[in-house]
Amino acid sequence: MKYELYYWPEIQGRGEYVRLALEEAGAAYLDVARGSGGSGAMMRLMRQGATPPFAPPFLKAGKLVIGQTANILLYLGARHGLAPKTEAGRLWVHQLQLTITDLVLEIHDTHHPLGPSLYYEDQKAPAKKRTEDFWDERVPKYLGYFEGLLKDNGGSYVTGRRITYVDLSVFQIVEGLRYAFPKRMKAFEKKTPSLVSLRDRVAARPKIKAYLESERRIAFNEQGIFRCYKELDA
């Protein structure tokens, strides 16, 4: 089966967490909206069927159409060896992914604290305050949590010796924060050596390395979740 991934063609965004899982799994997939007429097909599919997805990303797997990043990863993880085999283990990894989902929203709100309907230029002052609070309070809490998990289990990955889709998502978080806040992240990484090691370990995996060096990996840009505004990285 060849999967069909539907997400905006210009950005990594939330779709990137799904792309990383598909790449690590070596799964055949089509990034539909990046092809000719793909965006139109994506919008049409959102209006069809008994269970239409609310928004991208969503994945078409045979007759299934699965929405929400964490839900897609729950499905893929069980089928491609990127999640534990036990129910308790799968739920634990899903729980961790939902925590990452919360973090992703908070990252987005650093540059759009008043909402996505306004341009960044219309909310610079609130964004500056939100960013300060984010780095003072939220980053230590979130990244400290995953740093603690890595140290406590003594394994190479968040849940132990085997990689899961959560490790791929943590990699993306580290990469994104390095892009959006290079100065702040460089200083903060001294507190999270295990996360840095995890990032390097994931980047070195053959399939991920090949993906990162390919044209399939969309570059970070100021349309996505991770945006680099120098005034927020002061």
C-alpha positions in Angstrom: 0.0 0.0 0.0 1.2 3.5 -0.9 0.2 6.1 1.6 -1.1 9.5 0.6 -0.1 12.4 2.9 -2.0 15.6 2.6 -0.4 18.7 4.0 0.5 22.2 2.9 3.2 22.1 0.2 5.3 25.1 1.3 6.1 24.3 4.9 7.2 21.5 7.3 4.6 22.3 9.9 2.7 19.6 11.6 3.0 17.4 8.6 6.8 17.0 9.1 6.3 14.7 12.1 4.4 12.3 9.8 7.0 12.6 7.1 9.8 11.7 9.5 7.9 8.6 10.6 7.2 7.5 7.0 10.8 8.1 6.0 12.2 6.1 9.0 9.7 3.3 8.3 10.8 3.2 4.6 7.2 3.4 3.7 6.1 4.3 0.2 4.1 7.5 0.2 3.0 10.4 -1.9 3.1 14.0 -0.6 0.0 14.8 -2.5 -0.2 18.6 -2.2 3.3 19.1 -3.5 2.3 17.7 -6.9 0.3 19.3 -9.7 -3.3 19.9 -8.6 -2.5 18.3 -5.2 -3.7 21.2 -3.1 -7.1 21.1 -4.8 -7.3 17.4 -4.2 -6.5 18.0 -0.6 -9.3 20.5 -0.2 -11.8 18.3 -1.9 -11.0 15.3 0.3 -11.7 17.5 3.3 -15.3 17.8 2.2 -15.9 14.2 1.4 -16.9 11.0 3.3 -18.6 10.3 6.5 -15.6 11.3 8.6 -13.9 14.2 6.9 -10.7 15.6 8.5 -10.9 19.0 10.1 -7.6 20.2 8.7 -4.3 18.9 7.3 -2.3 16.9 8.0 -4.2 13.8 7.2 -3.2 10.4 5.8 -5.0 8.2 3.3 -4.2 4.6 4.0 -6.3 2.4 1.7 -9.9 3.3 2.5 -9.0 5.0 5.8 -8.6 8.7 6.1 -6.8 9.6 9.3 -6.5 13.1 10.7 -4.5 14.8 13.5 -0.8 14.3 13.7 -0.7 12.3 16.9 -3.5 10.1 15.6 -1.7 9.4 12.4 1.5 8.5 14.3 -0.5 6.2 16.5 -1.6 4.3 13.4 1.8 4.3 11.7 3.7 3.4 14.8 1.8 0.2 15.4 2.2 -0.9 11.8 5.9 0.0 11.1 7.7 -0.9 14.3 7.8 2.7 15.6 5.8 2.0 18.8 5.8 -0.7 21.5 3.8 -3.9 20.9 1.9 -3.8 24.1 -1.2 -1.7 24.6 0.3 0.1 27.6 3.4 0.9 25.7 1.5 2.3 22.7 -0.6 4.4 24.9 2.5 5.7 26.7 4.1 6.8 23.4 0.8 8.3 22.2 0.7 10.3 25.5 4.2 11.6 24.9 3.2 12.6 21.4 0.2 14.5 22.7 2.6 16.4 25.1 4.7 17.3 22.0 1.5 18.5 20.3 1.0 20.9 23.2 4.6 22.1 22.9 4.2 22.7 19.2 1.2 25.0 19.9 3.2 27.0 22.4 6.0 27.4 20.0 3.6 28.7 17.4 2.2 31.2 19.9 5.6 32.8 20.5 5.2 34.6 17.2 1.4 34.7 17.0 0.2 35.1 20.6 -2.9 37.0 19.5 -3.9 34.5 16.9 -3.2 33.5 13.3 -5.6 36.0 11.8 -3.1 38.8 12.4 0.3 39.2 10.8 3.3 38.9 13.0 4.0 42.6 12.4 0.7 43.4 14.1 1.6 41.6 17.3 5.3 42.2 17.8 5.1 43.5 21.4 2.9 40.6 22.6 5.1 38.2 20.8 8.2 39.5 22.6 6.5 39.1 26.0 5.2 35.6 25.1 8.6 34.5 23.9 10.3 35.6 27.1 7.7 33.7 29.2 8.1 30.7 26.8 11.9 30.5 27.4 11.7 31.4 31.1 8.9 28.9 32.0 7.8 26.6 29.3 11.0 25.4 27.6 12.6 24.3 30.9 9.4 22.4 31.7 8.9 20.6 28.4 12.5 19.9 27.4 13.4 19.2 31.0 10.7 16.6 31.1 12.1 14.7 28.0 15.6 15.2 29.3 14.6 13.5 32.5 13.0 10.6 30.7 16.1 9.9 28.7 18.3 10.0 31.8 15.9 7.9 33.9 15.5 5.0 31.5 19.2 4.8 30.6 18.5 4.0 27.0 19.4 5.5 23.7 15.8 6.7 23.1 13.0 8.3 25.0 11.3 5.0 25.9 14.5 2.8 26.0 16.6 1.0 23.5 14.3 1.1 20.5 13.4 4.2 18.5 9.8 5.3 18.3 8.0 8.0 16.5 8.3 10.2 19.6 12.1 10.3 19.2 11.6 11.5 15.6 9.3 14.2 16.9 11.7 15.3 19.6 14.4 15.5 16.9 12.1 17.9 15.0 11.6 20.0 18.1 15.3 20.4 18.7 15.9 21.2 15.0 13.1 23.7 14.9 14.1 25.5 18.1 17.7 25.7 16.7 16.4 27.4 13.6 13.9 29.8 15.3 16.0 30.7 18.3 19.6 29.9 17.6 21.1 32.1 20.4 18.6 31.0 23.1 18.8 27.3 22.1 22.6 27.2 22.0 22.7 28.5 25.6 19.8 26.2 26.8 21.3 23.0 25.2 23.9 23.0 28.0 21.1 21.9 30.3 19.9 19.1 28.0 22.9 17.0 26.9 20.7 13.9 26.5 18.3 15.6 24.2 21.3 16.8 22.1 22.7 13.3 21.9 19.2 12.0 20.9 19.0 14.6 18.1 22.4 13.5 16.8 21.5 9.9 17.0 18.3 10.3 15.0 20.0 12.5 12.4 22.6 9.8 11.8 20.1 7.0 11.2 20.5 6.1 7.5 17.0 6.7 6.3 16.6 10.0 8.2 20.0 11.2 7.0 19.1 10.5 3.4 15.8 12.3 3.9 17.4 15.4 5.4 19.8 15.6 2.5 17.0 15.2 -0.1 14.7 17.6 -1.8 11.8 15.9 0.1 12.8 17.8 3.2 11.3 21.3 3.0 13.6 24.0 4.4 12.5 25.9 7.5 10.9 29.2 6.6 8.9 32.0 8.1 5.6 30.6 7.0 5.8 27.5 9.3 5.6 26.8 13.0 9.2 27.5 13.6 10.0 31.1 12.5 13.3 33.0 13.0 12.7 36.6 14.0 15.9 38.1 15.3 14.1 40.4 17.8 12.6 37.3 19.5 16.0 35.7 19.9 17.7 38.6 21.7 
